[in-house]
Amino acid sequence: MVEHSKKAAPPVTDLNAPLLKFSDNDNDWWTLRNAVEGVQIFGGIGSGKTSGSGRALATTYLKSGFGGIVLCAKPDEASEWENYARACGREDDLIIFRDGSDWRFNPLQYETTRPGKGAGITMNITELFMTVFKMGQRITGAGEGKDGEKFWDNSLKRCLNRVIDLLKLAGEEVSVYNMVELLSHAPQGDDTIRQLGKMAPKKIQEWGERDYCIKCLFQADLNAETSQQLQEWKLVSNFFLRDFANLDEKVRSTIKEMFLGFCEPFLTGILYNHFSQDTNITPDVTFDGKIIILDFAVKDYMVAGIYAQSIFKYLWQQATERRNIKTHPLPVFLWVDESQYFVNEYDTIFQTTARSSRACTVFLTQNISNYYAQMGGNEATPKVDSLLGNLSTKIFHCGNDSVMNEWASKVIGHNLMAIESGSSQRSAFSIGGTTRGESYSMQLLPQILPVEFTVLWSGGERYQLKTQAIITVKGHQWSDGKNYKKAIFSQSFT
């Protein structure tokens, strides 16, 4: 039975600190060093992955004093974590960020005003939009890998860069609402541009009172003084008064619709109320031990819930990478059950530096096929393989997905095994009976056959509230000399 460390009194900061033991042998401790190298938990529906190994890890992190964020896919996720926190004495550290709460997080404001190098850089804000935009495409079925995708991605990025630059140069707030207003009023065609060229400044200013884009262009022209500002003015004026205005109508309309379609959810509902206005909570509070539960369950809020949590997750990851470990040494965790809804390419980048950032990622999903389906496109397999390759601990619960079980078997690997073969022969005139022979040969065979993952205990009353899992950790040899361990997890609090 899995055992929690009695030595892990909070706060745990030593990478060699023991957290969990997966057998009775003292050599089978799983440490903080393993935790910061990432965990992927697989298991079919009803396999006990959340209530078994998931609960064991969650309560270990809480008892060890970690801060972190929890993304919610299911409506009961937040209440489960409230139970965990009460059981571990961490109720006072919980922040439940949900619809109707007083918490608000404006990602544009945060990225523009946060401390540290790189704050407010236009390309970073654009990349935030593109990351969440692509995730929204996947979850709504738009997918990736279509003809000309790179062209539309680059066009949308360029448009976002110029919109943000213009707002900043004009001294306007960089908000979703202002971005929508600006692009909606962007000049179109040569006639508008020629008309502007013939106008006196006062007439342009009057026009700007009823046209937000003209207002911003006029004010940006006045504000441009330094060499950098003059360069930015050249870029935005060329874009809005020449390039974008003269684009083919179909191309311009497509770019606008892509942008406006992404912004639409932020103009009403939970994204407007909690993610488009001011900010009174930031990812940084987790570095001092707070646990933020993002209770915007996907099953309740659908795409809006994914947008909300993905934005916070992305900026939390970046803040975690920036933090000074010497002044904030406390480990933090990123907890994502039903992780197929939230994974993206940045997770792989984040995981490559998670160890030095003292960040413990835990992803839980039914099978690897979920990831392939959600990543989409022609490069889904290498993207998924890269992500999983950077999550060093893999825990496999019961499942009957053949692709998953074949993959798990390959991850654990092959070994040389002795295979017995025999023969018997009886002579027609022999009184002595049959002559038998035996021989052995060494063959390279899977250590765990795919079928073995289908019969692991899945908990519940049938298995006395116990669930089994097969665990493998990069570079770790267990006390029995193998690179995998079959462990038993209790589904009840002890």
Salt bridges, closest charged atoms under 4 A:
GLU3 OE2 - LYS6 NZ 3.77
GLU3 OE1 - LYS21 NZ 3.56
ASP26 OD1 - LYS21 NZ 2.96
ASP28 OD2 - LYS485 NZ 3.62
GLU37 OE2 - ARG355 NH1 3.36
GLU37 OE1 - LYS474 NZ 3.82
ASP93 OD2 - ARG90 NE 2.73
ASP93 OD1 - LYS290 NZ 3.71
ASP99 OD1 - HIS274 NE2 3.50
GLU111 OE2 - ARG114 NH2 3.34
GLU127 OE1 - LYS157 NZ 3.88
GLU144 OE2 - ARG138 NH1 3.08
GLU144 OE1 - LYS383 NZ 3.30
ASP153 OD2 - LYS134 NZ 3.21
ASP165 OD2 - ARG162 NH2 3.41
ASP191 OD1 - ARG194 NH2 2.61
GLU206 OE1 - LYS203 NZ 3.93
ASP243 OD2 - ARG158 NH2 2.56
ASP243 OD1 - ARG242 NE 2.88
GLU249 OE1 - ARG252 NH2 2.36
ASP278 OD1 - ARG104 NE 2.54
ASP288 OD1 - HIS328 NE2 3.72
ASP295 OD2 - ARG98 NE 2.87
ASP337 OD2 - LYS74 NZ 3.60
GLU345 OE2 - LYS383 NZ 2.97
ASP347 OD1 - LYS313 NZ 2.71
ASP480 OD2 - LYS485 NZ 3.54
